[in-house]
């Protein structure tokens, strides 16, 4: 039975399917306030029982697992209760008495600029900042024009179909944890470090994962509470997040404000970039936030030759759930900011948006002063993409937006895999975990080719941290690259095992005996590629989009499975469109979350799927399997293309996302 057939036949094993004897169900008392002092807590499991902090973070102002003395966002966990079933645990919430003293909340980046510091030891409401590139004075560069704008990308919730959750089962001195995760090795590290447990006493099992989009790459306070409770009460503990909890308390993505200035000559040549990027960080430092903002400020020059660039990035303290990963994790923000500025520069110079990009695209590899090392020339690629879509003619009759961008995959430090051959079957385990991307398709294809074994005899199995103790994870558009490469390496090493033992290799010898091969494919730097999107749209008088077409011109290196490519591209495109038109987290002036359901969050459905024109080009990467990444590309390139397409039909500039229907109707 294939990976997909398991789900069609109801054989999947998600978190909610796990039912262990004597299991307790955990519910959490969460703060109704965005910011308040906690004067008293009576009942439930509290910080008096478990005084621990989020371990996967560095520096000061880590999040306490359960609130200590104060709460700093609506939905922050204050106490935990446990019942024999979910209904009982929800009822037990009313038995906990919490006395709060509400405080003035910092509910936005603008608020953070003007309100008193959240903490006594920070400079205003800046938790920390990065200053990269080289500062320059206007008088030191040649320019004829400069354009400046502030662009705001609102916070977005990941909203996977299956929300977060955990089952913790402490028995016989071993903490067994069942988790839908993008990295069970990382999750184990979080448990070990947060609770101070020996690594050999923790075993994490991967289970079927109903979507992730970045949020399940992280480790959360709720997981630590469940693990502690299982150890304390000697029973299994289950926690399954509700949708409202997900919107309130799960780490959110985006939330970026960029103020940028481009300096350019009359012919469109950019001579300088200067700016400031602010991240809606939330109240605590989480390692994911540093990745998000780091990606924005380091990658903002994108595919262009800009010799002078200077960016300051600031982590702004706000009373919202901490900022975290969402599909792309800073890469979409970087591209949106830069491409929107390229459009503004083109308008200022009365140039075609394609020509201003051609003027600055790279003719050879280039290392940006901000640190982005672009491995490939981008100008020839742009020329080919424009030609493929017949851009010059199309732009005369359609409302067109385009984007040229770099996808910088998180390939370092590599990845692990294990192949076990037993009873005539090839069982595969990967260090990066499956969360609905269709990994099994390329796993079977690669191993079938490398081992000369029928695909029906190959399976991708769910691992645990004993079956495969090393691994990185699945994120950053790298799975086909690193997993494909490590599988090829493992297959080669497995064949060598067979040769050494039996004098030669054949699939018959392999399947007749038992073998076990664990490999790690080491790759020391991040590879990247250049991609292109083109979007056309038409708005009617009511502000509705009555036609929408998306063109994708992507370099995927060596394609491992075209069905998988199309699914990733079309699904990512729908997410990207939702981010532009509807998806957001809305807060009141008091910091209260007004988005309480997946419908409120603006998640689009299949009926909003656009028309597609997808062209895949194949220029193999330097990795062993020749593949390049894909998963984040639609999220990186489509939003700014759609924004420009809509903007050409309005009498105002678009510099805020999402763009509401009312805004479109009002500005037609």
N, C-alpha and C positions, 0 to 999 in steps of 0.2 A: 504494500500500500504506500503510495507516494505521500509526501508531506502535505500536499493540497488535498488529496483524497481523505486523509484522516479527518480534516475539518468538515468536508462535505458529508461524511458518514457519521458525524457526531463523535469522533474518537479523539478530539483534541482534549488536552488537559490544562485548562487555565486555572488561575489561582482559586477562583470560586468553586472549582470542581473538587478541590482538596478537602476531605472531611476525615479528620483523625479522631480517634477515640478520646473522649473527655475534653475536646477542644473548647477553649474559651474564645469569645468574640469581643474584640476591643472597639470601643467608641471613645471619642475624644471631646472633652469640654474645650471649646475654642473661644477665644476672645471675641466679643461682639464689637469691640472698639479697635480703631486703628492705632491708638496710642493711649495707654493708661498705666497708672501704678496699680499693682496687685496688692491690696491691703491684707487680704485674708483668703485662704482656700480651705474649705472644710469638706472632707470626703474625697474618695478616689485616690489614685496614685499620683503623687505630685513631685515637685523638685526636691522636697524634703526626703523622698525615697530615692530619687534618681537625679542626682546633681551631676549632669554630664553635658558636654558640648559637642556640637557638630565637628567631627574629627577631620573631615576632608577639606580643611581650610587652614590658612596660615595667618599669623598676625592677630591683632586684637579684634574685639567685637565679633566673636563667633556666636552663632545662634545656640542658646541653651536648648536642650532636648525638650524640657518642659520649662515654661516661663519662670524666671526667678525675679521677683520684686516688681517687674514691669512687663507689659506686652507692647510690641512695636508694630504689629500689623493685625488687621482683622482676620481671624482664623488661626492665629497662633495658638498652639496647644498649651493648655494650662493644667489639665488633669486628664487621667485616663480611667475608664471604668471597664469592667469585664463581666459578661453574662454568658449563660449557657447557649444562647443563640443571639442573632443580631437584633431581634426585636427586644429581648431583655436588656441587652447592653444599651440600646438607644433609650429605653425607659429609665435606666439607671442614671443617665445624664442629669435628670432632674433632682437627684439626691445630692448633688455636689453644689455647695454654696460658695460663690466667689464674690468678694467685695472689691469693686474697681473704683479708682479715682481717675476719671477721664482727663486727658491732657490734650493740648493743642497738637494736631497732627500735621505732618509735612506730607501733602498728598500729591505733589508733582515736582518736576524739575524746577519749574519757576518758583514754587514755594521754597524749595531747598536753597535757592539763591538769596532769599530775603529773610527767612525766619531764623530765630535763634538756633544755635547748634543743638543737634540731638544729643551729642555727647560732649563732655567737658574737654576732652583731649584731642578734638579734631579742629582743623582750621575751617570754621564755618560748618557747613554741611557737606564738606568734601572728605570722604573717608580716606581716599588716597588719590594720587594722580601720576600720570606718565607723561613725560615730555620727550618726544622723539623727533628725529631729523635735525636740521641745523637752522637756527634762527637767522633771519635775514631782514634787512631794511629795504623798503621800497626803492630807495635811491640807488641801491646796489644792483638792481636788476633792470633789464630793458623791458618796457611794456608800453603799449598804447592804450589799452583798456584794462579795467579790472571789474569783476562782477562778484558780488557778495550776496549770500542768502542764508537763511536759517531754515533747516528742514527737520521736521519732527516725524518720527516713526513711533506710533503708539505701541504700548505693551500688547502682546498677543499670548494667549494660552495655547499650549500644544494640543490639548483635547484629543488624545488617542481614544479609540473606541473603548479599550479597556483602561480604566484608570489605574493609579498606583495601588499596591497592596503587598502583603507579606504573610507568610505562615512561618512561625518560629516554633520549633519543637525541641526542647531540651530534655534529653534522656541519656542515661548511662554516662554522664559527664561530657557529652558531646552536644553542641548546639547545632541542630540541623535547620537550615533555613531554605524555604522555597520562595523563589522570587522571579517575577517577570522583569528581566534586567537586560540592559545592553552590555553589561560587563559584570559577570558574577565574581571575577577576580577582584575587581575594584570594590564591589559590594562587600566581599569578605574583608578587605582591608578596612573599610569603614566600620564594620562590626568589631573587628579586633582592636582597632585603635580607640574607638569610642568607649568600649566596655573594658578595655585592658585585658582581653583574653589571649591565651596562647594560640597561635595560628592553628596548631594541630587539633584544637578543641572546637573548631568551627568548620562546618561543611555547608557550602551553599549549592543548591540544586537549581538549575535552570528549568523553567517550565514554559509552556506555550505563552506567547506574548502578543496581546491584542493591540499592537501598535506602540510606538514610543516617541519618535520625532525629537529625540534628545533628552526628554525629561527622565527617561529610565536609564540614562547613563549616569545619573547622580544618585547620591545616597541621602536619605532623609531622616529627620528626627523620629518620625513615626516608626521607622524600622527598628531604631535603637530601643524605643519604648517596648515594642512587641517582644524583642529578644530578651530584654531585661525581665519583662513580666513572665515569660515562659520559664526563665531560670528561677524567678522568685516563687512562682506558684507550682512549679513542677508539672505543668500541663502545656499542651500546644496552644498557641495563641494566633488567631487570624485577625487581620485588619484589611478591609477592602474600602478604598476611598470612594465617597459619593461624588457625584459630578459637582455639586456645590463646593465641597471641600477642595476638589481639584482646582476650581476657579479661584477660590479664596487663598489656599495655602500652598499649592504646588508652585515651584519656581516658574516664573513667566519669562518669555523671551522678548527680543526687541527692546522698546523703551529707550530710544536714542534721539538726542537732539544734536545736530551738527551745524555749526556756523562756519562757513568756508568762504575763502576769497581766492579766486583764480586771477592771475596776471597773465596777459597775453599780448602778442603783437597783432597788427591789423590783419595779417594773413591767417590768424587762428592759432599760431604756435604758442603753446603755454610755456611761460618762463618761470612761473612760481605758483606754489600752493601754500596757503597758510590757513590755520583754523583751530577750532576747539570742538571737541566731541564730548558730550555729557551723557552718562549712563544713568538711567533710573534704577539705581542699585538695590533699593530696599534698605532695611536697617542693619543687615549683618553682612560680613564678608564671607562669600562662598567662592570656592575656586573657579566655578563656572563663569562667574562675572568677569574674572580677570581674562579668561579665554575670549569671551564675547567682545569686551572693549579692546582687548589686545588685537583681535582679528580686524576690528573696524579700523583702528588707527594705523596698523602696519600695512594693511592691504588697500588703503583708500586710493592710492595712485593707480591701481589696477593695471590695465594693459597699455598705459601711456608713458611716453618719455618725458618725465618731469624731473629736471636735475636739482631744482631747489624746492624743498618741501619741509614744512614744520607743522606738527600737530601736537596739541595738548589734549590728553584724555583725562577726564575726571569721573570718579565714582561718586555720584551724588546720593546722599542719604535721604531716603523717603520711607514713609510708613506704609509700605506694601510688602507682600511676600518677596523674598529675595529674588534677584534676577538670576536666570539660569539659561541652559541651552534650549534653543528651539531651532529646528531644521535650518542649518547654515551657520548658526552661532557667530554672528558678527560679520560673516562674509556677505550676506545680502545687504546688510546695512551699509557696508563699505561701498558696494557697487551702486546702490541706490543713491547715496550721497554724491558720489563722483559723477554718475551718469546724468543726474538731474542738473548738476553744475555744468556739464558739457552742453546740455540743451540750452541752459541760460546763456552761456557764452556764445553759442551759435545764434541765438536770437539777438544778442547785443551787437554782433558783427554782421547780422543779416546774412549768415551763411547757412547752407544746408547742414542738418544735423549729422549727416554721414560725412560730409567734407571736413568738418571740424575734428571728427574722430580720425579720419584718414590722415589728417595733418599731424596728429600727435601719436598715432599708433607706432609700435616698435618694429623696426626693421631687423633687429637682432636681439638676442637675450640681453636683459638689463636688470641690474639690481637697484631698486629704488632707494633714495636717501632715507626712507622710512623703514627699510628692511625687507621689502618684498622682492624675492629673487625670481623673476619671470624667466622661465627656461626656454621659451620659444618666441620667435618673432610673431607679432600680432597683426601687422599691416597686411601681409599676403592673405591671411585667414579672413580678415574683414573684407578685403576685395572679393574673395571667392564667395563669401556669404551674401554680399550685396548683389553680386551677379546671379547667384542661384535664385534669389527671391525677385529678381528683376526690379530692384528697388527704385531705380530712376523713373521708370514708367508707373510703378505702383504708387509712388508718392505724389504723383500728379492728380490722382483720382481717389485716393483713400487717405484717411486720417492715420498716419503711420507713426509708430514709436519704435525705436531700436535701442539695443544695448549690446555693448561689447564688454566682456568681463573675463576675469581670471578665476578659475576654480583651483584653489590651492588645497590639495587633498592632505589629510592628516596621516600620511603613510608611515612616518617614523613612530616608533622604533622598529616596526615590523609586526609579525603575528605568529601565533603557534597553531599547530594542528596535530591530531593524533588519528592514526588509522589502525583499526584492529580487524584482522581477518580471522573469522571463526565460523565454523560450520558452513563453509562455502559462501559466506556473505562478507561484504566489505563495509564495516561500520566506521563512520567518520565523525570526528568531534573537532570543533573549531574554537579558537580562543575568543573570537568575536561572536556575539550571540545573535540569534535570529529574532527579528521582531516584525516579520511580515514582508520582508523585502524580496523573498523568493530565492534565497541563497541556494536552496537545493538544486535549482535548475543548473547553475554553473558548476556546482560541486560534482554532480553526476556526470556532466559533460566532460569536465577536465579529467576526472579519475578514469572514466571509461576510455578516453583517448590514451592516457598515460599508461594504464595497466592492461589495456585490451580486454576489459571485462564488461559484460553487458550492464547497461544502466539499471536494469531491474534488480541486480544483485548488490547495488550500492545504496546506502542510506546515509542521511545526515541526521544524527541522533542528538538528543538533548543531553548535555554534559553536566557534570558537577565539578567542584574544585578538587576532588580526588581523582576523578577520571582524567582531568586535564588541569593541572595546578597552575599553569602559566597561561598568560593571554593578555591581550590589550582590551579589545572591545570593538563594537560595531558603531561607528559614527564617522563623520568627516568625509563621506563619499569614497571610502577607501576599501570597502569589503571585497569587491571584485579584484582589486589590485593586490592587496596583501594576502587575503585568503586564497585567491587563485594562485598566487606565487608560492605560498607555503605548501599548498596541496601538491603542486608540481614537484617541489623539493622533496616532500614527504614520499611521494610516489617513486621518485628516483631512488631515494634511500631505501625504500621498501624493496624495490627490485634488486638493489645491491645485496640486501639481506638474503633474498632468495638465491641469488647467484653464488654467494659465499657458502651457503649451506648445501645447495644442490647442484652447483656447477653451471647452471644456466637459469634463465628466467623464462617462464611461460605462464599464462593465466591459469592453466590447468594445475601446475605445481602450486601456484599461489593459493588457489581456492581449496586445494586438497589438504593443506596444512594450516596451522595457526601461526599468525604473525602479529607483531605489535610494534608500531613505529611512531615515535613522537618527534616532531621537528619544530624548529623556530627559524623563520625566514627573517633575517636581519636587514633592515633598510634604514639608513642613517639620516635621510633628509626627506622633506616633504616635496613630492613631485607636484606639478601643476599643469594646467592646460588652458587654452583660450577657447571661449564659446561665444555664441551670438544668438540673440532673440530678436524677433520682429513681431509687432502686435498691431493689428488694425481693429477699429471699433466704430460703432455708430450709436449715438445717444438720441432717444426720442424726446419729445417736448416734456414728458413727465419725469425725465431724468433716468429712465430705464435704458439699459444697454440692449439694443435689439439685434445687434450682430457683433460677434467677437471672434477673431481669428488669431491664432498663435503660431508663429513660425519658430522652429528650433533648428539651429545649425550647430551641431555638437561634434566635437572630436572625442571619440571614446577609445582611442587606441585600438586594441584588438577586441572586438565585440565577442563576449562569451556566450550570451544568450539574447537574441533579439526580442523575444516575448517579454523578458524581464526588462529590457531597455524601454520598451513602449509603455509598460505599466508604470515604471518609475517616472517617466517623463510626463505622462498624462496625469497621474496622481499628483505629482509635484506642481504641475501647472495649475490645477484646481486650487490647491492650497495657496499658491502665490496670488491668484486672482482674488481669493477670499481676503487675503491680507490687505489688498489694495482697496477693496470695495466695502468690506463689512466687518472683518474680524478685529475685535479689540476687547479690552477690559476697561469698563467705565467705572469711575469712582465719583462719589459726591464730594462736596466741599469739606465734609467732615472725614473724608477718607473711607467712607463706607462703599463696599463693592456693590455696584448696581447690576452687574452681570451675574446672574444666578443660575443660568441653564445653558445648555449647548446651543439652543436657539438664540438666546440673548447674545451669546458670544459671536454670532454671525457666521458660523461654519456653513460653507456652501455644500450643496448636494449634487448628485450626478446630473440633475437637470440643468445645471449651470455650466456643464462641460463645453468648452469652445470647440470650434473647428481647428484641426491641426494640420500643419505641413512640417513634417519632421524629416530632416536630412542628417544622416549619420556619416561622418567621415572617419577613416581609420588610419591614424598615424601612430604606430605602436609606441608605448612608453618604454622606459629603460628597465622596468621591472621584469621579472622572470616570465610572467604570463602575457606581457605586452599590453595589459588593460589600462584604461584610465577611468576616473571616477565619473559619477553621474548624479547620485541622489539629490544633491543640493542645487544642481544647476538651474532647474526651473525657478526655484525660490530666489536665486541670485539675480537672474536676468530678466524675468518677466515683469516684476512689479514696476520698474522704471520705464519699461517699454509701454506698458498699459497706461501709466500715468501720463506719459507724453502724448499718446494717441488720444486720450480724453482731453488733455489740455488744449490740443489744437482745435477743439470744438467749443472752447470756452473763451470768455473775455478776461480770464484771470489765471495766474500761475498756480500750479498745484505744488505745494511744499509741505503738506500734511497728509499722512496716511493713518487710518483709512479715509477714503473719499466717500462721503455719504450721498445717497440718492438726492436728498434735499439740496446739497451743495451743487450737484450737477444741474439740477433743474433750475436753480436760482441763477446760475452763471452761464447758461447757454447763450 
